[in-house]
Amino acid sequence: MLSLTNVSKSYNGASGPVQAVDNVSLELGPGSFIGIQGPSGCGKSTLLLAAGGLMRPDSGSVRIADEEIYALPPDRRAEFRGKTIGFVFQQFHLVPYLSVLDNVLAAALAVKSADSEKVRERARQLVDRFGLSSRRHHVPAALSTGERQRTALARALLNEPQCLLADEPTGNLDRENSRVVLDALAEFAAAGGIVLLVTHDEQAAQRAETVLVMRNGRIIRETPHG
Amino acid sequence: MSVWRMVFREIGHRKLNFCLGVLAVTAAIACIVGAQSLLQADKLITREVLSARQSEVEAAIEAKEADVERAGAALQEVMRKQMLGLGFNVLILPEGQDLAELHLSGGLSATMPEEYVTRLADSNIVTVNHLLPSVTRRIHWDEKDLDVILVGTRGEVPIMHRALKKPLLDAVAPGNMVVGYEVHKKLNLSEGDTVTLRGREFTISTRHPQRGSEDDATIWIDLRQAQELLGLENLIHAILALECDCAGDRISVIRQEIAGILPGTQVIERYSQALTRAESRDAAKRAADEALAREQAAGEELLTRETRSRADLENRHAQLASVLVPVVVAACALMIGLLSYVNARQRREEIGILRAIGLQARQIMIVFLSKAVLIGLVGGVMGALAGLAVLAVVHQDEVVTVPAAEVVRSSSVSTMLLLAVALAPLLAGLASWIPGVLAARQDPAVVLQGD
């Protein structure tokens, strides 16, 4: 369960404070695939970062699996995030000096009790699943954008998280790679995971079961695609 | 996948960055160690040079003092001998000898037994120091057609109850002849020439310089040979007693003492300048002593000057080192710190990524600090070696060299070496730790969104 209650976040802009997220509440159960749309600057990415424990909101609470994540000390929160949440960003955010396989395996560093052999096997499976077998020893600079995003997706799934948070994951991808990524998200949700997808892409939004439209930091409309 | 694998992957991926980091730390540590080593080596070399110089000066002073002492002794000896003629000497003659004959012809005719000199030497006489028996006669040297005074002498007879004194006059060896100035000048004689006197051959052993006395017309041969030539076996004409302890009116005491031992003799004072002689000898000794004292004082002053200039030089070195070393250390520490800071700051995005995927601050710090510490360690060791290599290169052409081991053993350099090797990783780690810990503390989103 991912639960946001009255979450607000503001930034200091050039012409004064900007309310990026304004008193938003959400509740996502297992198997949820929620898309968030809205114009640039409406606060959808900020909402996703706050939901993923990457940015502390000014007020409100974020609970995942009954854990108030911002009440956790930073290192515990990081460990919790590593185990529970997977992230996919538009800019991929891969470690530039690690190979595809090592980038995927880096996520396992957050889980102290992980069985290294099992983790390695799962990483290989994910690399194979996303069509990166022949590229597993390449560093990100040697990959196409689609391969980079698939690497990021494999990394996000390594620790078998409960939630997958994706911020414009198809923003830099061609149609085929977008399809692979969206299929993976849908598959994750179908397996009982929670997916929160921030996107401008209408086609991507169509894959979500519900689309929330944001404007000025607020959710103004909820469109089920069912 | 481990944190260490990440560290080495990153180093492998950014080799140039790692090498530049190592190079920068190497340069910084080489500067510290090199500066300290050079200063220390310079100090040791200066000490060596000054010690060598001091030893040279001391040796030179000692040599000069020895020279002066020798020269003084030689001067005294020369003076002693030159003053011989001025000595307070007495001549012991047979009672019947007409003194006018001596003054008019330089020769003597009355004789006394040669045994007299032995008797005198064996006696307990205290007023006479040197005894010189002789025969003296004015003769015509037929072979050379020249009138000369022939003196037969056997050298000095030691006085038995006294400690042996250095002889004032040397004996003439049998077969040798010593000739006065006028004789060798007229006969054109050289040392080594052979001459015949009354059928006997003699070799000229010594030629006297001009003395301005009857000595210039005198020839000296061995007493025994002279006695044979003159038909005076076991007889002598006179005993010359030299260096008498008889200044002033003590001549009467001598006469009395000799008369007691050698009855039938007369004693005359030969010369009367004993006091002058003594004063001259004292003056020569004084001059030598003063010259020696002056040399010693000059040497001590020179040594004092050397020691003072050495102390000044060492003080200047110490002052220079006290300013230079902290400045170099501070500059190098700042350089290492800034390099590490810039490196860590450039990698803030990585910190954000690793933080986002769940790595703890401690793990992230290991990733960053390990590299920094590794750069510091490798650079520190290489810099220390390079600093010492500078020492070898700079001093290879020096005349005075000090072994590198001696420089390294010196406390300041060994401390600096240890400090440099320990300080470089510490500084690099500290400089990386600050931006690393700041980034790790922030929300990952803030770091990922960048500056």
Interface residues (C-beta under 8 A of the other chain):
Chain A: L49 L54 M55 R56 P74 D75 A78 E79 F80 R81 G82 K83 F87 F89 H93 L94 V95 P96 Y97 L98 S99 D102 L105 A106 A107 A108 L109 A110 V111 S116 V119 R120 V139 R155 N159
Chain B: M1 S2 V3 R5 M6 R9 E10 G12 H13 R14 E349 E350 G352 I353 L354 R355 A356 I357 G358 L359 Q360 A361 R362 Q363 R441 D443 P444 A445 V446 L448
